Amino acid sequence: MSVQPSLEALARRYLLQVPKRLREVNPRLFRGATGSPNTAYIWAMGNGPFVEGPVAPDLALRCDTEQPILHGVVEPDRVMSLSDFQTALATTRDVWIIEEQ
């Protein structure tokens, strides 16, 4: 699962994928947003530092080698089936919030 450390990092790197509905929410940050208005929400999980390591049971953050402070991937912390990975992600559901301001 692709992740960014903040809305600002998301806007800098993926503005074409940010739903254009967010131009009204935060015109300064999302002025050039052109993504589909039907795109799912932007979610956040926690406020800790954006560094490689465990993020939840069975999940770890691996930072991008080219831009480690702007992008990373939440991935299994060991070899596991897709079903087990999906279950591990689902167990974090209660700590995610919609973060679009």
Z-matrix of the N, CA and C atoms (Angstrom, degrees):
N
C 1 1.443
C 2 1.529 1 106.93
N 3 1.311 2 116.31 1 122.09
C 4 1.454 3 122.41 2 179.68
C 5 1.524 4 110.41 3 -71.89
N 6 1.344 5 116.90 4 135.67
C 7 1.459 6 121.60 5 -178.46
C 8 1.525 7 110.82 6 -139.33
N 9 1.318 8 115.53 7 153.73
C 10 1.452 9 123.29 8 175.21
C 11 1.526 10 107.85 9 -126.32
N 12 1.343 11 117.49 10 156.57
C 13 1.457 12 119.41 11 -176.37
C 14 1.522 13 114.61 12 -75.93
N 15 1.348 14 117.52 13 -16.40
C 16 1.466 15 119.78 14 -175.73
C 17 1.518 16 109.85 15 -163.67
N 18 1.328 17 115.66 16 166.70
C 19 1.464 18 119.95 17 173.79
C 20 1.523 19 110.68 18 -61.83
N 21 1.325 20 117.25 19 -36.09
C 22 1.457 21 120.57 20 179.65
C 23 1.524 22 111.17 21 -62.76
N 24 1.320 23 117.21 22 -42.64
C 25 1.463 24 120.81 23 177.90
C 26 1.519 25 110.84 24 -65.30
N 27 1.317 26 117.01 25 -39.34
C 28 1.457 27 121.38 26 177.46
C 29 1.526 28 110.30 27 -62.10
N 30 1.321 29 116.45 28 -45.96
C 31 1.464 30 120.76 29 -178.52
C 32 1.523 31 110.96 30 -63.54
N 33 1.327 32 117.99 31 -37.86
C 34 1.466 33 120.69 32 -179.80
C 35 1.509 34 112.55 33 -67.23
N 36 1.306 35 117.21 34 -38.27
C 37 1.463 36 120.65 35 -170.94
C 38 1.531 37 113.84 36 -98.56
N 39 1.314 38 118.00 37 -32.93
C 40 1.467 39 120.85 38 -171.17
C 41 1.522 40 113.34 39 -128.18
N 42 1.305 41 118.74 40 35.08
C 43 1.456 42 121.78 41 -174.26
C 44 1.531 43 112.36 42 -57.80
N 45 1.317 44 118.41 43 -31.14
C 46 1.466 45 120.34 44 179.89
C 47 1.522 46 112.08 45 -69.25
N 48 1.321 47 117.15 46 -19.36
C 49 1.464 48 120.84 47 179.48
C 50 1.527 49 112.38 48 -98.72
N 51 1.316 50 117.09 49 -10.11
C 52 1.461 51 120.53 50 179.05
C 53 1.525 52 108.58 51 -73.51
N 54 1.331 53 118.05 52 129.06
C 55 1.468 54 120.44 53 -178.86
C 56 1.529 55 111.39 54 -56.13
N 57 1.333 56 115.77 55 133.14
C 58 1.463 57 118.55 56 -178.42
C 59 1.523 58 113.13 57 -64.46
N 60 1.334 59 118.10 58 -15.13
C 61 1.465 60 119.90 59 175.88
C 62 1.522 61 111.24 60 -61.20
N 63 1.336 62 117.04 61 -22.44
C 64 1.464 63 120.38 62 -178.21
C 65 1.528 64 112.93 63 -76.84
N 66 1.325 65 117.58 64 -10.79
C 67 1.474 66 119.47 65 175.29
C 68 1.520 67 109.75 66 -60.60
N 69 1.324 68 117.52 67 -34.06
C 70 1.469 69 121.36 68 179.19
C 71 1.527 70 111.47 69 -78.91
N 72 1.324 71 117.80 70 -30.15
C 73 1.459 72 122.18 71 -179.38
C 74 1.531 73 110.49 72 -71.03
N 75 1.327 74 116.22 73 -44.22
C 76 1.463 75 121.14 74 -178.54
C 77 1.528 76 108.67 75 -145.53
N 78 1.350 77 117.92 76 81.46
C 79 1.465 78 121.09 77 -175.60
C 80 1.528 79 113.56 78 -59.18
N 81 1.323 80 118.00 79 -35.08
C 82 1.460 81 120.24 80 -179.33
C 83 1.529 82 110.92 81 -63.97
N 84 1.311 83 116.82 82 -46.07
C 85 1.454 84 121.75 83 -175.57
C 86 1.521 85 112.95 84 -79.83
N 87 1.321 86 116.73 85 -39.37
C 88 1.466 87 120.50 86 -172.17
C 89 1.534 88 113.46 87 -111.89
N 90 1.300 89 117.73 88 25.12
C 91 1.465 90 122.98 89 -177.68
C 92 1.529 91 112.54 90 -48.74
N 93 1.325 92 118.77 91 -41.19
C 94 1.460 93 122.30 92 -177.13
C 95 1.511 94 115.19 93 -96.43
N 96 1.312 95 118.39 94 12.16
C 97 1.468 96 120.89 95 -178.58
C 98 1.523 97 110.28 96 -62.14
N 99 1.322 98 116.31 97 131.44
C 100 1.462 99 121.02 98 -178.60
C 101 1.525 100 112.98 99 -131.79
N 102 1.328 101 117.42 100 8.06
C 103 1.462 102 120.18 101 -178.57
C 104 1.509 103 112.65 102 -67.57
N 105 1.304 104 115.22 103 163.13
C 106 1.458 105 121.74 104 -179.57
C 107 1.523 106 110.73 105 -57.60
N 108 1.349 107 116.85 106 136.48
C 109 1.466 108 118.80 107 176.93
C 110 1.525 109 112.11 108 -66.65
N 111 1.321 110 117.00 109 -13.29
C 112 1.462 111 121.25 110 179.77
C 113 1.527 112 112.68 111 -88.41
N 114 1.325 113 116.89 112 -1.36
C 115 1.458 114 120.33 113 179.04
C 116 1.519 115 109.82 114 -60.53
N 117 1.309 116 115.64 115 142.67
C 118 1.462 117 120.42 116 179.56
C 119 1.522 118 110.60 117 -60.24
N 120 1.279 119 115.63 118 168.80
C 121 1.460 120 121.59 119 -179.36
C 122 1.521 121 112.06 120 -66.13
N 123 1.317 122 115.02 121 162.33
C 124 1.456 123 122.13 122 171.81
C 125 1.526 124 106.04 123 -95.21
N 126 1.321 125 115.79 124 125.48
C 127 1.456 126 122.14 125 -174.71
C 128 1.517 127 110.83 126 -109.41
N 129 1.316 128 116.32 127 155.69
C 130 1.462 129 122.44 128 176.13
C 131 1.523 130 109.03 129 -130.91
N 132 1.341 131 113.78 130 151.77
C 133 1.461 132 120.04 131 177.76
C 134 1.524 133 108.15 132 -138.61
N 135 1.303 134 116.66 133 103.35
C 136 1.456 135 121.10 134 175.53
C 137 1.517 136 114.40 135 77.85
N 138 1.331 137 114.60 136 173.92
C 139 1.456 138 121.82 137 -178.40
C 140 1.518 139 112.57 138 -128.42
N 141 1.308 140 118.07 139 15.65
C 142 1.456 141 121.12 140 -176.53
C 143 1.512 142 112.62 141 -75.26
N 144 1.322 143 115.73 142 179.47
C 145 1.467 144 120.06 143 179.93
C 146 1.530 145 111.33 144 -66.67
N 147 1.311 146 115.70 145 150.72
C 148 1.468 147 122.44 146 -179.91
C 149 1.528 148 107.51 147 -91.83
N 150 1.327 149 115.30 148 80.08
C 151 1.465 150 121.40 149 -178.49
C 152 1.522 151 109.37 150 -132.80
N 153 1.328 152 115.08 151 152.09
C 154 1.459 153 119.53 152 179.75
C 155 1.516 154 111.26 153 -60.25
N 156 1.318 155 114.76 154 142.72
C 157 1.452 156 120.03 155 176.69
C 158 1.508 157 111.37 156 148.03
N 159 1.326 158 116.81 157 -176.23
C 160 1.462 159 121.39 158 -179.02
C 161 1.532 160 111.26 159 -63.64
N 162 1.329 161 116.45 160 140.80
C 163 1.468 162 120.92 161 175.25
C 164 1.523 163 111.72 162 -118.85
N 165 1.313 164 116.54 163 -20.60
C 166 1.468 165 123.50 164 179.27
C 167 1.528 166 106.13 165 -169.60
N 168 1.329 167 117.57 166 166.44
C 169 1.465 168 118.19 167 176.99
C 170 1.527 169 111.23 168 -53.77
N 171 1.315 170 115.86 169 129.10
C 172 1.474 171 124.49 170 177.46
C 173 1.526 172 114.28 171 74.03
N 174 1.348 173 119.03 172 3.00
C 175 1.467 174 122.29 173 -177.89
C 176 1.524 175 111.21 174 -126.91
N 177 1.335 176 115.00 175 145.27
C 178 1.462 177 120.00 176 178.92
C 179 1.529 178 109.34 177 -139.30
N 180 1.328 179 115.24 178 153.82
C 181 1.461 180 121.71 179 173.48
C 182 1.519 181 108.12 180 -95.22
N 183 1.328 182 116.00 181 127.55
C 184 1.465 183 122.58 182 172.22
C 185 1.518 184 106.50 183 -115.16
N 186 1.321 185 117.17 184 118.36
C 187 1.463 186 121.46 185 -178.28
C 188 1.523 187 110.68 186 -78.51
N 189 1.321 188 115.74 187 147.57
C 190 1.458 189 124.00 188 177.39
C 191 1.528 190 109.06 189 -59.18
N 192 1.320 191 117.41 190 134.09
C 193 1.462 192 119.82 191 -178.56
C 194 1.524 193 112.44 192 -70.66
N 195 1.331 194 118.06 193 -27.26
C 196 1.465 195 121.04 194 -179.17
C 197 1.521 196 112.93 195 -87.17
N 198 1.310 197 118.09 196 -34.87
C 199 1.467 198 122.32 197 -179.97
C 200 1.527 199 109.69 198 -138.66
N 201 1.347 200 117.15 199 70.42
C 202 1.466 201 119.86 200 -172.53
C 203 1.519 202 115.17 201 -64.45
N 204 1.330 203 118.64 202 -19.69
C 205 1.467 204 118.65 203 179.52
C 206 1.525 205 112.52 204 -93.09
N 207 1.348 206 116.89 205 -3.57
C 208 1.463 207 120.15 206 -177.42
C 209 1.523 208 114.75 207 -115.98
N 210 1.331 209 118.24 208 -15.05
C 211 1.466 210 119.07 209 -174.21
C 212 1.519 211 109.92 210 -157.38
N 213 1.316 212 114.94 211 147.17
C 214 1.455 213 121.00 212 175.13
C 215 1.517 214 110.48 213 -156.56
N 216 1.308 215 114.79 214 -177.95
C 217 1.461 216 121.64 215 -179.23
C 218 1.524 217 108.26 216 -133.87
N 219 1.326 218 116.67 217 129.49
C 220 1.461 219 120.40 218 169.42
C 221 1.517 220 105.48 219 -88.45
N 222 1.327 221 114.12 220 122.69
C 223 1.462 222 120.12 221 -174.38
C 224 1.523 223 109.97 222 -138.96
N 225 1.327 224 116.90 223 168.88
C 226 1.469 225 119.19 224 176.50
C 227 1.531 226 109.77 225 -60.95
N 228 1.317 227 117.17 226 146.77
C 229 1.461 228 119.73 227 178.63
C 230 1.528 229 112.38 228 -85.79
N 231 1.325 230 115.47 229 1.86
C 232 1.465 231 122.40 230 177.22
C 233 1.526 232 107.05 231 -160.38
N 234 1.300 233 117.71 232 171.92
C 235 1.463 234 121.12 233 176.67
C 236 1.528 235 108.31 234 -65.85
N 237 1.350 236 115.17 235 128.29
C 238 1.462 237 120.43 236 178.27
C 239 1.522 238 108.91 237 -153.22
N 240 1.295 239 116.51 238 164.84
C 241 1.465 240 120.97 239 178.76
C 242 1.528 241 109.91 240 -72.49
N 243 1.319 242 115.83 241 160.12
C 244 1.459 243 120.69 242 176.30
C 245 1.527 244 110.25 243 -58.29
N 246 1.308 245 116.78 244 -41.32
C 247 1.462 246 120.96 245 179.37
C 248 1.529 247 111.26 246 -60.39
N 249 1.328 248 117.46 247 -42.57
C 250 1.465 249 120.66 248 178.53
C 251 1.531 250 110.87 249 -66.72
N 252 1.326 251 117.17 250 -38.09
C 253 1.467 252 120.67 251 177.34
C 254 1.527 253 110.20 252 -63.70
N 255 1.312 254 116.86 253 -45.15
C 256 1.465 255 120.49 254 178.47
C 257 1.529 256 110.83 255 -61.37
N 258 1.317 257 117.18 256 -39.39
C 259 1.461 258 120.91 257 177.74
C 260 1.525 259 110.49 258 -65.07
N 261 1.336 260 117.16 259 -42.40
C 262 1.468 261 120.84 260 178.40
C 263 1.527 262 110.75 261 -61.25
N 264 1.336 263 117.17 262 -42.60
C 265 1.465 264 120.35 263 176.67
C 266 1.524 265 110.73 264 -63.76
N 267 1.327 266 116.66 265 -42.61
C 268 1.467 267 120.74 266 -177.94
C 269 1.524 268 111.78 267 -62.73
N 270 1.323 269 117.94 268 -30.21
C 271 1.466 270 119.45 269 -179.31
C 272 1.526 271 112.04 270 -70.10
N 273 1.325 272 117.79 271 -13.67
C 274 1.466 273 120.90 272 178.35
C 275 1.531 274 112.09 273 -91.11
N 276 1.295 275 117.28 274 -2.95
C 277 1.470 276 123.03 275 -173.32
C 278 1.530 277 113.93 276 -50.26
N 279 1.299 278 117.37 277 -39.85
C 280 1.471 279 120.60 278 -175.48
C 281 1.527 280 113.90 279 -69.27
N 282 1.321 281 118.37 280 -15.77
C 283 1.472 282 120.21 281 -179.29
C 284 1.528 283 113.07 282 -101.50
N 285 1.313 284 117.77 283 -0.32
C 286 1.466 285 121.47 284 178.25
C 287 1.532 286 109.70 285 -88.11
N 288 1.326 287 115.45 286 142.20
C 289 1.467 288 121.11 287 175.87
C 290 1.527 289 108.88 288 -129.67
N 291 1.319 290 116.41 289 152.63
C 292 1.464 291 119.85 290 174.30
C 293 1.519 292 107.38 291 -72.79
N 294 1.332 293 116.33 292 125.44
C 295 1.462 294 122.12 293 -174.24
C 296 1.518 295 108.64 294 -126.00
N 297 1.313 296 115.87 295 87.65
C 298 1.453 297 118.61 296 -177.50
C 299 1.518 298 112.71 297 -128.83
N 300 1.317 299 118.64 298 17.05
C 301 1.444 300 120.14 299 177.58
C 302 1.472 301 106.90 300 -101.36
